[in-house]
Amino acid sequence: MAAAAELTLLEKSLGLSKGNKYSAQGERQIPVLQTNNGPSLTGLTTIAAHLVKQADKEYLLGSTPEEKAVVQQWLEYRVTRVDGRSSKDDIRAVLKDLNSYLEDKVYLTGYNFTLADILLYYGLHRFICQFLWPSVISPVTHCSLEVISPVQGSPHEQAVTRDY
């Protein structure tokens, strides 16, 4: 999913009114948000954190200093290890890392749902549809986050579900 689409979906799930316009810069198509109150913001995680604060849902950024650091760690992981990857081997390595890390956790920070969970899920969704889902149901004509949502049935489900 393109970064602008992810940010638009995040806005909606946070209950923010529509209206932000996103552009992209550079070869890697880094998202840019021109704010009404100041300079433009650049980068997926920077803009996402800004939207969370705008929506007054800062708990999604972590509640303790340690949890905030873990959220930042996984947001960085999303940008450095997931974005720009396209081969099955790359994604297999990412999923293996995540599987190992999440072995004794419910969410990336332990027991609290955060922005890191949302953005990492958004980032991995295209690979789930492209590589994993076809092996279960072939051919794939419709891939829905709702069908494969890791938090389906939880109070946070609305933050990550969307049809494509």
Residue pairs with C-beta under 8 A, 6 or more apart in sequence:
1 9
1 122
1 123
1 125
1 126
1 164
2 29
3 22
3 24
3 29
3 30
3 31
3 44
4 22
4 24
4 31
6 44
6 48
6 119
6 122
6 123
7 20
7 22
7 31
7 33
7 44
7 47
7 48
7 51
8 18
8 20
8 22
9 122
9 162
10 48
10 51
10 118
10 119
10 122
10 159
11 18
11 20
11 51
12 18
13 118
13 158
13 159
13 160
14 51
14 52
14 54
14 55
14 57
14 159
15 55
16 51
16 54
16 55
20 33
20 51
21 33
21 34
22 31
22 32
22 33
22 47
23 31
23 32
23 34
24 30
24 31
24 32
25 32
25 42
28 83
28 84
30 42
30 43
30 44
31 42
31 43
31 44
31 47
32 40
32 41
32 42
33 40
33 41
33 42
33 47
33 50
34 40
35 41
35 50
41 47
41 50
43 79
44 78
44 79
44 83
44 119
45 75
45 76
45 78
45 79
45 119
48 75
48 115
48 118
48 119
49 61
49 75
49 115
52 58
52 60
52 61
52 115
53 61
59 112
59 114
60 113
60 114
60 115
60 118
61 68
61 71
61 114
61 115
62 68
62 69
62 70
62 71
62 109
62 112
62 114
63 112
67 109
67 110
67 112
67 114
70 108
70 109
70 110
70 116
71 108
71 109
71 114
71 115
71 116
73 116
74 108
74 109
74 114
74 116
74 117
74 120
75 115
75 116
75 119
77 120
78 116
78 119
78 120
78 123
81 94
81 97
82 94
82 120
82 123
82 124
83 123
85 91
85 94
85 127
88 131
91 124
91 127
91 131
94 124
95 124
98 120
101 108
102 108
105 111
107 113
107 114
107 117
108 114
108 116
108 117
108 120
109 116
109 117
113 151
113 154
113 156
113 159
117 150
117 151
117 156
117 160
118 159
118 160
121 145
121 149
121 150
121 160
122 160
125 143
125 145
128 143
128 148
129 140
129 143
129 164
133 140
133 143
133 148
134 140
142 163
142 164
143 164
144 161
144 162
144 163
144 164
145 160
145 161
145 162
145 163
145 164
146 152
146 161
146 162
146 163
149 157
149 160
149 161
150 160
151 157
151 159
151 160
152 161
